[in-house]
Amino acid sequence: MFRLSNNLIGILNFITLVISIPIIGAGIWLSKSGATVCEKFLEKPVIILGVFLMLVSLAGLIGACCRVSLLLWLYLFVVFLLIVLLFCFTIFAFVVTNKGAGQVLSNRGYKEYRLGDYSNWLQKRVNSTGNWNKIKSCLADSKVCSSISNKLINDTVEKFYSENLSSIQSGCCKPSNDCGFTYVSPTNWTATSTTSSNPDCKAWSNDITVLCYNCQSCKAGLLDQVKTDWKKVAIVNIVFLIVLIIFYSIGCCAFRNNRRDNTNETYTRLP
């Protein structure tokens, strides 16, 4: 007679198995319908995640419901590894995002960002030419700057300065406040002579495909967004860790039940 822990593991893994099917489908859809490099970049991770969930769920489902101790042991081993990896990643996420914040400007609704304010590990990631070229392509594809240009095209300079821009919009879509450029439109500024040593002043271009994508402020704005997102992910990971630990505990009970049942069957068959 099945015990409660076996039934619970079976039900939970059946649900996970069902969830893995649309995840795999989404990955296949991205591979065929992705219009940009950024969308297609997601296809392999999504497909791998879906296949991984499917295989782990099948191992847990068959191991618990069919009393296959080897599969259930493999399932528990994978869950244990996930617990360790998630715990390490959560700690790492909090450590690398503990530095950096936007600089508040007088009479501005947005903040400005400095790359040096963020952790060295994050800085190295965006300072890599290969990484940044891919990121720039994704930023251009997302139309993050053209969207605010269309939205705020009729704004006066005073109205624009009062806008609450996101960190990426502030860092990538307009020149630094240090440059003192003259406002024409949200993505069109007239360069003026400046004594600022900020290298972003020379990197700015009114070309909608260039703007400040090559600026240090753009990298800093992205890192500020990454910092915010990673902290949210870390909080979700804590909840997920608790769920995985519950799964693991129930799975251990089911594994013990399997071994006990298999041992009893062996003794029953003995002459």
C-alpha positions as CSV (number, residue, x, y, z in Angstrom):
1,M,0.0,0.0,0.0
2,F,1.4,3.4,-1.1
3,R,2.3,5.8,1.7
4,L,1.4,9.4,1.7
5,S,5.0,10.6,0.8
6,N,5.0,8.5,-2.3
7,N,1.7,9.9,-3.4
8,L,2.7,13.5,-2.8
9,I,6.0,13.1,-4.7
10,G,4.1,11.5,-7.6
11,I,1.5,14.3,-7.7
12,L,4.1,17.1,-7.5
13,N,6.3,15.6,-10.2
14,F,3.3,15.0,-12.4
15,I,2.5,18.7,-12.2
16,T,6.1,19.6,-12.9
17,L,6.1,17.2,-15.9
18,V,3.0,19.0,-17.3
19,I,4.7,22.4,-16.8
20,S,7.8,21.3,-18.7
21,I,5.9,20.6,-21.9
22,P,4.9,24.3,-22.6
23,I,8.4,25.4,-21.6
24,I,9.9,23.2,-24.3
25,G,7.2,24.4,-26.7
26,A,8.2,28.0,-26.0
27,G,11.8,27.2,-26.7
28,I,11.0,25.6,-30.0
29,W,8.7,28.6,-30.9
30,L,11.6,31.1,-30.1
31,S,13.9,29.1,-32.3
32,K,11.6,29.4,-35.3
33,S,9.8,32.7,-34.7
34,G,12.4,34.8,-32.9
35,A,12.9,38.0,-34.9
36,T,16.0,39.3,-33.1
37,V,19.3,37.9,-31.8
38,C,18.2,38.5,-28.3
39,E,15.0,36.5,-28.7
40,K,16.9,33.6,-30.4
41,F,19.5,33.7,-27.6
42,L,16.9,32.5,-25.2
43,E,15.9,29.4,-27.2
44,K,18.6,27.0,-26.0
45,P,18.3,27.9,-22.3
46,V,14.5,27.6,-22.4
47,I,14.6,24.2,-24.2
48,I,17.4,22.9,-21.9
49,L,15.3,24.0,-18.8
50,G,12.2,22.3,-20.2
51,V,14.0,19.0,-21.0
52,F,15.7,19.0,-17.6
53,L,12.4,19.5,-15.8
54,M,10.8,16.7,-17.8
55,L,13.6,14.2,-17.1
56,V,13.8,15.0,-13.4
57,S,10.0,14.9,-13.1
58,L,9.9,11.5,-14.8
59,A,12.6,10.1,-12.5
60,G,10.7,11.3,-9.4
61,L,7.3,10.2,-10.8
62,I,8.4,6.7,-11.8
63,G,10.7,6.3,-8.7
64,A,7.9,7.2,-6.3
65,C,4.9,5.5,-8.0
66,C,6.6,2.4,-9.3
67,R,8.9,2.0,-6.3
68,V,12.1,2.2,-8.4
69,S,14.6,3.1,-5.8
70,L,17.4,3.9,-8.2
71,L,15.4,6.5,-10.1
72,L,14.2,8.0,-6.8
73,W,17.8,8.2,-5.5
74,L,18.8,10.0,-8.7
75,Y,15.9,12.4,-8.3
76,L,16.9,13.2,-4.7
77,F,20.5,13.7,-5.8
78,V,19.5,16.2,-8.4
79,V,17.2,18.0,-6.0
80,F,20.0,18.2,-3.5
81,L,22.4,19.6,-6.1
82,L,19.8,22.2,-7.0
83,I,19.4,23.2,-3.3
84,V,23.2,23.7,-3.0
85,L,23.5,25.6,-6.3
86,L,20.5,27.9,-5.5
87,F,21.8,28.6,-2.1
88,C,25.2,29.5,-3.5
89,F,23.7,31.7,-6.3
90,T,21.5,33.5,-3.8
91,I,24.4,34.4,-1.6
92,F,26.5,35.4,-4.6
93,A,23.6,37.6,-6.0
94,F,23.4,39.5,-2.7
95,V,27.2,40.0,-2.5
96,V,27.7,41.3,-6.1
97,T,24.6,43.7,-5.9
98,N,25.4,45.2,-2.5
99,K,27.2,48.2,-4.2
100,G,26.0,50.9,-6.5
101,A,23.2,53.5,-6.6
102,G,22.1,56.3,-8.9
103,Q,23.2,59.8,-8.2
104,V,20.4,62.2,-7.4
105,L,20.5,65.4,-9.4
106,S,19.0,68.8,-8.3
107,N,15.8,69.6,-10.2
108,R,15.8,66.3,-12.1
109,G,13.2,63.5,-12.0
110,Y,15.8,60.9,-13.0
111,K,19.2,59.8,-11.6
112,E,22.6,59.5,-13.2
113,Y,24.8,56.5,-13.0
114,R,28.6,55.9,-12.6
115,L,30.1,52.6,-13.6
116,G,32.7,52.7,-10.9
117,D,30.0,52.6,-8.2
118,Y,29.2,49.0,-8.9
119,S,31.0,45.8,-8.0
120,N,34.2,44.8,-9.8
121,W,32.7,41.5,-11.0
122,L,29.7,43.2,-12.7
123,Q,32.0,45.9,-14.2
124,K,34.2,43.2,-15.8
125,R,31.1,41.6,-17.4
126,V,30.0,44.8,-19.2
127,N,33.5,46.0,-20.0
128,S,34.1,42.9,-22.0
129,T,33.8,44.0,-25.7
130,G,32.1,40.8,-26.8
131,N,29.5,40.9,-24.0
132,W,28.8,44.6,-24.5
133,N,28.3,44.3,-28.2
134,K,25.6,41.7,-27.6
135,I,24.0,43.8,-24.9
136,K,24.0,46.9,-27.2
137,S,22.3,44.9,-29.9
138,C,19.6,43.8,-27.4
139,L,19.1,47.4,-26.2
140,A,18.7,48.6,-29.7
141,D,16.2,45.8,-30.5
142,S,14.2,46.6,-27.4
143,K,13.7,50.2,-28.7
144,V,14.1,51.4,-25.1
145,C,15.3,54.8,-26.4
146,S,13.0,55.3,-29.4
147,S,10.0,54.6,-27.2
148,I,10.7,57.5,-24.9
149,S,11.6,59.7,-27.9
150,N,8.1,59.1,-29.3
151,K,6.4,59.5,-26.0
152,L,8.2,62.7,-24.9
153,I,8.8,64.3,-28.3
154,N,6.6,67.3,-27.5
155,D,8.0,67.9,-24.0
156,T,9.8,71.1,-23.1
157,V,13.2,70.8,-21.6
158,E,11.7,71.5,-18.2
159,K,9.1,68.8,-18.6
160,F,11.8,66.3,-19.8
161,Y,14.0,67.1,-16.8
162,S,11.1,66.2,-14.5
163,E,10.5,62.8,-16.1
164,N,11.1,59.7,-14.0
165,L,13.4,57.8,-16.4
166,S,14.5,54.3,-15.8
167,S,18.2,53.6,-15.1
168,I,18.7,52.3,-18.7
169,Q,16.8,55.2,-20.3
170,S,18.8,57.7,-18.2
171,G,22.2,56.1,-18.9
172,C,21.7,55.1,-22.6
173,C,19.2,57.5,-24.2
174,K,20.6,60.9,-23.2
175,P,24.0,62.6,-22.7
176,S,25.4,63.0,-19.2
177,N,24.4,66.0,-17.2
178,D,28.1,66.8,-17.0
179,C,28.3,67.6,-20.7
180,G,25.9,70.5,-20.6
181,F,24.5,69.8,-24.0
182,T,21.5,71.8,-25.3
183,Y,18.1,69.9,-25.4
184,V,16.3,69.6,-28.7
185,S,14.3,66.5,-28.2
186,P,14.7,63.5,-25.8
187,T,17.3,61.8,-28.1
188,N,18.5,64.9,-29.9
189,W,21.0,67.2,-28.2
190,T,23.2,70.0,-29.5
191,A,26.8,69.5,-28.4
192,T,28.5,72.5,-26.8
193,S,32.1,73.1,-25.7
194,T,32.7,71.6,-22.3
195,T,35.5,71.3,-19.8
196,S,34.1,68.1,-18.4
197,S,36.5,65.2,-18.3
198,N,33.6,62.7,-18.6
199,P,34.4,60.5,-21.6
200,D,30.7,60.0,-22.3
201,C,30.5,63.5,-23.7
202,K,32.5,62.4,-26.7
203,A,30.7,59.1,-27.0
204,W,27.3,60.7,-27.4
205,S,25.7,60.7,-30.9
206,N,22.3,61.9,-32.1
207,D,22.1,58.8,-34.3
208,I,19.2,56.8,-32.9
209,T,21.2,53.6,-33.3
210,V,24.2,55.0,-31.4
211,L,23.0,57.6,-28.8
212,C,24.9,56.8,-25.6
213,Y,25.1,53.0,-26.1
214,N,28.9,53.3,-26.0
215,C,28.8,55.4,-22.8
216,Q,30.0,54.3,-19.4
217,S,26.7,55.6,-18.0
218,C,24.8,53.2,-20.2
219,K,26.8,50.3,-18.7
220,A,26.1,51.7,-15.3
221,G,22.4,52.1,-16.0
222,L,22.2,48.5,-17.1
223,L,24.0,47.3,-14.0
224,D,21.6,49.2,-11.8
225,Q,18.7,47.4,-13.6
226,V,20.6,44.1,-13.2
227,K,21.1,44.9,-9.5
228,T,17.4,45.5,-9.0
229,D,16.4,42.3,-11.0
230,W,18.9,40.1,-9.2
231,K,17.7,41.1,-5.8
232,K,14.1,40.2,-6.9
233,V,15.4,36.9,-8.2
234,A,17.3,36.2,-5.0
235,I,14.1,36.7,-3.0
236,V,12.2,34.3,-5.3
237,N,15.1,31.8,-4.9
238,I,14.7,31.8,-1.2
239,V,11.0,30.8,-1.6
240,F,12.0,28.2,-4.2
241,L,14.7,26.9,-1.9
242,I,12.1,26.3,0.8
243,V,9.9,24.5,-1.7
244,L,12.8,22.3,-2.9
245,I,13.7,21.5,0.7
246,I,10.1,20.3,1.3
247,F,10.3,18.3,-1.9
248,Y,13.6,16.8,-0.8
249,S,12.2,15.9,2.7
250,I,9.1,14.2,1.2
251,G,11.3,12.4,-1.4
252,C,13.6,11.1,1.4
253,C,10.5,9.6,3.1
254,A,9.4,8.1,-0.2
255,F,12.8,6.6,-0.8
256,R,12.8,5.1,2.7
257,N,9.4,3.6,2.0
258,N,10.6,2.1,-1.3
259,R,13.5,0.4,0.4
260,R,11.3,-0.9,3.2
261,D,8.7,-2.2,0.8
262,N,11.4,-3.8,-1.4
263,T,13.0,-5.4,1.6
264,N,9.6,-6.8,2.8
265,E,8.9,-8.2,-0.7
266,T,12.2,-9.9,-0.7
267,Y,11.6,-11.6,2.7
268,T,8.1,-12.6,1.6
269,R,9.4,-14.4,-1.5
270,L,12.0,-16.4,0.5
271,P,11.0,-20.0,0.9
